[in-house]
Amino acid sequence: MRKPDLTITKVAATGWTALPASLVLVLLATPMLAQQVSRDQDIVDLRLGQRIMVDDGSCPAGQIKEVSGARMTAAGVVRSAKCIPRLGPKRK
């Protein structure tokens, strides 16, 4: 009679362990979903904290420019740009 109770408890504990693990996987995959454009002028509406990859050839080989919304001012979002390692194959 006690064995079914233990089995149910064990399944419930496994479910709670899988939830944080799946959350970590989603957070790690988020940079792969970043938008990529070919020019800075193609970025129309940059939000605070948003990151967009710009492949305009201004960074060294193996790197890509990342433009992000860095600060909020009265005039709008201030952009910040830096070269970061390219994590995947070059996209057109």
C-alpha positions in Angstrom: 0.0 0.0 0.0 2.9 2.4 0.7 4.7 1.7 -2.5 2.2 3.6 -4.8 2.6 6.6 -2.5 6.3 6.6 -2.8 6.1 6.3 -6.6 3.8 9.3 -6.8 6.1 11.3 -4.6 9.2 10.4 -6.6 7.5 11.4 -9.9 6.4 14.7 -8.4 10.0 15.4 -7.2 11.3 14.6 -10.7 8.8 17.0 -12.3 10.0 19.9 -10.0 13.6 19.1 -11.0 12.9 19.2 -14.7 11.3 22.7 -14.5 14.4 24.6 -13.5 16.5 22.6 -15.9 14.2 23.5 -18.8 14.3 27.2 -17.7 18.1 27.1 -17.9 18.0 25.7 -21.4 15.6 28.3 -22.6 17.8 31.1 -21.1 20.9 29.7 -22.8 19.1 29.4 -26.2 17.9 33.1 -26.0 21.0 34.6 -27.6 20.6 32.4 -30.6 17.2 34.0 -31.3 18.8 37.5 -31.4 17.9 39.6 -34.4 20.6 40.2 -37.1 20.7 43.0 -39.6 23.3 44.1 -42.1 23.5 47.9 -41.2 23.0 50.1 -38.2 20.5 52.1 -40.1 18.2 49.0 -40.3 17.6 49.2 -36.6 14.4 51.4 -36.3 13.0 51.0 -32.8 15.6 49.8 -30.2 14.2 49.0 -26.8 16.0 49.2 -23.4 17.9 45.9 -23.0 17.3 44.7 -26.5 20.3 43.3 -28.4 20.7 43.2 -32.1 23.6 41.8 -34.1 24.9 44.0 -36.9 27.0 42.2 -39.6 28.5 45.3 -41.3 32.1 44.1 -41.5 33.3 46.7 -38.9 34.5 44.0 -36.4 37.5 41.7 -36.8 37.2 38.2 -38.4 35.2 35.8 -36.2 33.4 38.7 -34.4 30.1 40.5 -34.9 28.9 43.9 -33.7 26.3 43.8 -31.0 24.1 47.0 -30.6 22.1 47.2 -27.4 19.8 49.6 -25.7 22.0 50.7 -22.8 20.3 53.6 -21.0 17.0 55.4 -21.0 17.2 59.2 -21.3 14.6 61.9 -21.9 15.5 61.7 -25.6 15.0 58.0 -25.8 17.2 54.9 -25.5 21.0 55.4 -25.8 22.7 52.8 -28.0 25.9 50.9 -27.1 27.9 48.9 -29.6 30.7 46.4 -29.1 32.3 43.5 -31.0 31.5 40.0 -29.6 32.6 36.5 -30.7 30.4 35.1 -33.5 28.7 32.0 -32.1 27.4 30.4 -35.3 27.9 30.3 -39.0 27.7 33.6 -40.9 24.1 34.3 -42.0 23.0 36.3 -45.0 
